[in-house]
Amino acid sequence: AHNASYSLTKGAVRAFTEALRGELVTTSIGVTAVFPGAIHTAITDSARGSRAESIAKMGRSRFAPLVMRPPSSVAGKIVRAIERDRGRVIVGPDAHLVSLWSRLAPGRSAQLGRLTSRI
C-alpha cells in the first residue's frame, strides 16, 4: 500500500526538479535530480511494516553487495553529476532497471512490482 504514495512523491520530485532546472537555466544555479537505487546502509535492519523481515533479509543477503551500492560510491556519482551539471543521475543497477523499464514499458509498473515483490 505504500508503493503508490512512494511513487507519487518520486514523480513529484522529478517534475519539480525538471521545472526548477528549466527556470534556472539562465542562472549559475544548477539542479540535479538524484534517483538512487538500493544503498548498502543499516536502513534495511530498521525497516518497519508488513515487509520488514523480507527487507532485512535482503540487506543480509549474499547478493546485497552486488545490488546495493556503498554510500561512498553513491556520493561520488552524485558529486560528479553535480560537477558536470547533469539534469539527473541514476545510481545503482536496480535504479537503472526501473528507469529502463519505465521508458520501454510505460504504464506497466505493476508487472515490475509483481516481480520485485517476490524477492
Disulfide bonds with the S-S distance in Angstrom:
none
